[in-house]
Amino acid sequence: MQGTVIVRGGGDLATGILYRLHHVGYRVASLETERPMVVRRTVSAAQAVFDGSAQVEDIEFKLLETGEFPKEDSAVPVWIDPGGESIGQLMPDFVIDAIMAKRNIGTHKEMAPRVIGIGPGFTAGQDVHYVVETMRGHYLGRVISEGSAIPDTGVPGKIAGESRNRLLKSPGRGYLKNFKEIGDTVEAGEEVGEVAGIAVKTAIRGVLRGLIHSSVPVSEGMKIGDVDPRNEKSNCFTISDKALSVAGGVLEAMLRTR
């Protein structure tokens, strides 16, 4: 075992990080909230909060009491600890903030010998030791030793020529009642669910890659789903190229000597 890593967050990018670090011998754990707002649930450790466990490729994630590690070497714990109180108790070797809040909500360099921020909201050399770029394109996965990641534009990266149209936004306040499941093929204009009696419709044809859990309260304009225009169902159940690229940057940042 190479060391202990606590990853704040259990979404798809955080899960890519957990996946890679677990497979190279680190003892890893994910911290989540009681109602994760994760959309790509089939490839997210956060799904364990809803179901008690979650299988992502060849790794099982288990919801456990904070600080408890499973007996099985192949399983990874998920703890409900949004404030990160367990970090001070366990004193991990590394802390990775992959909450993807677009701002720092409490992570600082004193949490561990090496603290890494994922995406915008962190400044390397100030609140964290390193930052890893998450913007799709030439700089994706690069390690930043001074300064910050590219600011959030609010515009998702293009996949098969589609950007904003990939997203499903909540038309109102309430809870999503879904008519479709992750992995289903949908047509442009098709209803995939409703919020407060208002239909949620797709803008493009593709495969439904993500949907927020029906127990999570949503507000108008909030991202609640994702359509992949490549229409490859397997993409819904495997860790993305982006997540693995970011995970590679994290591993580099952990092993850097300067």
C-alpha positions in Angstrom: 0.0 0.0 0.0 1.6 3.3 -1.2 -0.4 5.7 1.1 -3.8 7.0 2.0 -5.8 9.4 -0.2 -9.0 11.1 0.6 -10.9 12.4 -2.4 -13.5 15.0 -1.7 -16.4 14.2 -4.0 -17.7 11.1 -5.7 -18.8 12.3 -9.2 -17.5 11.0 -12.5 -14.2 12.9 -12.4 -13.6 12.0 -8.8 -14.3 8.4 -9.6 -11.8 8.3 -12.4 -9.3 9.5 -9.8 -10.3 6.9 -7.3 -10.2 4.2 -9.9 -6.6 5.0 -11.1 -5.2 5.5 -7.6 -6.8 2.3 -6.3 -5.4 0.3 -9.1 -1.8 1.5 -8.5 -1.9 0.6 -4.8 -3.2 3.6 -2.9 -5.7 3.3 -0.1 -8.5 5.6 -1.2 -11.8 6.9 0.1 -14.5 9.2 -1.2 -16.3 11.9 0.8 -19.8 12.8 -0.3 -23.0 14.6 0.8 -26.3 13.0 1.9 -27.8 13.9 -1.5 -25.1 14.0 -4.2 -26.1 16.1 -7.2 -24.2 13.7 -9.5 -25.6 13.2 -13.0 -23.4 10.5 -14.4 -24.4 8.1 -11.7 -23.5 4.8 -13.5 -19.8 5.8 -13.4 -19.8 7.5 -10.0 -18.9 6.4 -6.5 -21.6 8.7 -5.3 -24.3 6.2 -6.4 -23.3 4.2 -3.3 -25.0 6.9 -1.2 -28.3 6.0 -2.8 -27.9 2.2 -3.1 -25.5 1.3 -0.3 -23.0 0.1 -3.0 -22.1 0.9 -6.6 -20.1 -1.0 -9.2 -18.0 1.0 -11.6 -16.2 -1.2 -14.0 -14.2 -3.6 -11.8 -14.3 -1.6 -8.6 -17.1 -1.8 -5.9 -17.8 1.3 -3.9 -19.4 0.8 -0.5 -21.2 3.3 1.7 -19.7 2.9 5.2 -19.5 4.8 8.5 -17.0 7.6 8.3 -13.4 6.4 8.8 -14.3 2.7 8.2 -12.5 0.8 5.5 -14.0 -2.4 4.0 -12.3 -5.7 4.7 -12.3 -6.5 1.0 -9.2 -5.1 -0.7 -11.2 -4.6 -3.9 -13.8 -2.3 -2.4 -13.5 1.4 -1.9 -15.4 3.3 0.9 -17.7 6.2 0.4 -18.3 8.3 3.5 -21.0 10.9 4.1 -18.7 13.8 5.2 -19.3 16.9 3.2 -17.3 19.1 5.6 -14.3 16.9 5.6 -14.1 16.4 9.3 -12.6 12.9 8.8 -9.5 14.4 7.2 -8.2 15.8 10.4 -8.9 12.6 12.2 -7.3 10.2 9.7 -4.4 12.4 8.6 -4.1 11.1 5.0 -1.0 11.4 2.9 -3.0 13.2 0.1 -6.2 15.1 -0.2 -7.8 15.6 -3.6 -10.7 18.2 -3.9 -12.8 16.9 -6.8 -16.1 18.4 -5.7 -16.2 20.4 -8.9 -18.0 23.4 -7.2 -16.0 25.8 -9.4 -14.8 27.5 -6.1 -13.0 26.4 -3.0 -15.4 25.5 -0.3 -12.9 24.7 2.5 -9.9 22.8 1.2 -6.5 24.1 2.3 -2.8 23.0 2.2 -2.7 22.1 5.9 -5.1 19.2 5.3 -2.3 16.8 4.2 1.3 16.8 3.1 0.1 17.2 -0.5 -3.3 18.8 -1.4 -4.5 18.9 -5.0 -7.4 20.9 -6.4 -9.3 19.7 -9.5 -10.4 22.4 -12.0 -11.2 26.1 -11.4 -11.6 27.6 -7.9 -8.1 26.8 -6.6 -4.7 28.6 -6.7 -1.7 26.4 -6.7 0.9 27.5 -4.2 -1.7 29.3 -2.1 -4.7 27.2 -1.0 -3.5 23.9 -2.6 -0.1 22.6 -3.7 -1.1 21.7 -7.2 -4.1 22.2 -9.5 -5.1 19.8 -12.4 -6.8 21.3 -15.5 -10.3 20.0 -16.3 -11.1 22.0 -19.4 -11.4 19.8 -22.5 -8.8 20.6 -25.1 -5.1 21.0 -25.3 -4.5 21.5 -21.6 -6.7 18.8 -20.2 -5.0 16.9 -17.4 -2.0 19.2 -17.1 -0.5 19.9 -13.7 -0.4 23.5 -12.6 2.2 24.4 -9.9 1.6 28.1 -9.9 -1.8 29.8 -10.5 -5.2 28.5 -11.4 -7.0 26.4 -13.9 -8.9 28.0 -16.8 -12.0 29.8 -15.4 -15.3 28.1 -15.8 -17.1 29.4 -18.9 -20.4 27.8 -18.2 -20.2 26.2 -21.7 -19.7 22.4 -21.7 -16.9 21.0 -24.0 -17.9 19.8 -27.4 -18.6 16.1 -28.0 -19.3 15.1 -31.6 -19.9 18.8 -32.4 -22.5 19.3 -29.6 -22.0 21.5 -26.5 -24.9 23.2 -24.8 -27.5 20.9 -26.5 -26.0 17.9 -24.7 -27.3 19.2 -21.3 -30.7 18.7 -19.7 -31.7 21.5 -17.4 -34.5 21.5 -14.9 -37.5 23.5 -16.0 -38.6 24.2 -12.5 -38.2 23.5 -8.8 -38.9 20.1 -7.3 -37.8 16.5 -8.1 -37.1 14.8 -11.3 -39.6 12.1 -12.3 -37.8 10.2 -15.0 -39.5 8.4 -17.9 -36.2 7.1 -19.3 -33.1 5.4 -17.8 -29.4 6.0 -18.2 -28.3 4.1 -21.3 -31.6 4.6 -23.3 -31.5 6.0 -26.8 -33.5 9.2 -27.1 -34.6 11.3 -30.0 -34.5 15.1 -30.4 -37.5 16.6 -28.6 -38.3 13.5 -26.7 -39.6 13.7 -23.1 -37.2 12.0 -20.7 -39.0 13.1 -17.5 -40.7 16.0 -15.7 -40.1 18.4 -12.8 -43.1 19.9 -11.1 -45.3 18.7 -14.0 -43.1 20.4 -16.6 -41.6 18.2 -19.3 -37.9 17.7 -19.6 -37.1 17.3 -23.3 -33.9 16.5 -25.2 -32.5 18.9 -27.8 -30.5 16.2 -29.7 -30.6 12.6 -30.6 -28.2 10.3 -28.6 -27.9 8.1 -25.6 -29.0 9.3 -22.2 -25.6 9.3 -20.4 -26.7 10.9 -17.1 -29.7 11.7 -14.9 -29.8 13.1 -11.5 -31.3 10.9 -8.8 -35.0 11.3 -8.2 -34.5 12.0 -4.5 -32.3 15.1 -5.0 -34.2 18.4 -5.0 -33.5 20.5 -8.1 -34.0 24.2 -8.9 -34.9 25.8 -12.2 -31.9 25.9 -14.7 -29.9 23.2 -12.8 -28.2 20.5 -14.8 -30.1 17.3 -14.3 -29.0 15.2 -17.3 -26.7 14.6 -20.2 -27.2 13.2 -23.7 -24.2 11.8 -25.6 -24.6 12.4 -29.3 -22.1 9.6 -30.1 -24.9 7.2 -29.2 -22.5 4.5 -27.8 -24.4 2.9 -24.9 -21.1 1.5 -23.4 -20.0 5.1 -22.8 -22.7 5.3 -20.1 -21.1 2.6 -18.1 -17.3 3.2 -18.4 -15.1 5.9 -17.0 -14.6 8.7 -19.6 -11.4 9.8 -21.4 -11.7 13.1 -19.5 -11.9 11.5 -16.1 -8.9 9.3 -16.8 -6.9 12.2 -18.2 -7.6 14.2 -15.1 -6.7 11.2 -12.9 -3.3 10.9 -14.7 -2.6 14.6 -13.9 -3.5 13.9 -10.2 -1.1 10.9 -10.1 1.7 13.1 -11.6 1.0 15.8 -9.0 1.1 13.3 -6.2 4.5 12.0 -7.3 6.2 15.2 -8.3 9.4 16.0 -6.5 9.0 19.8 -6.9 
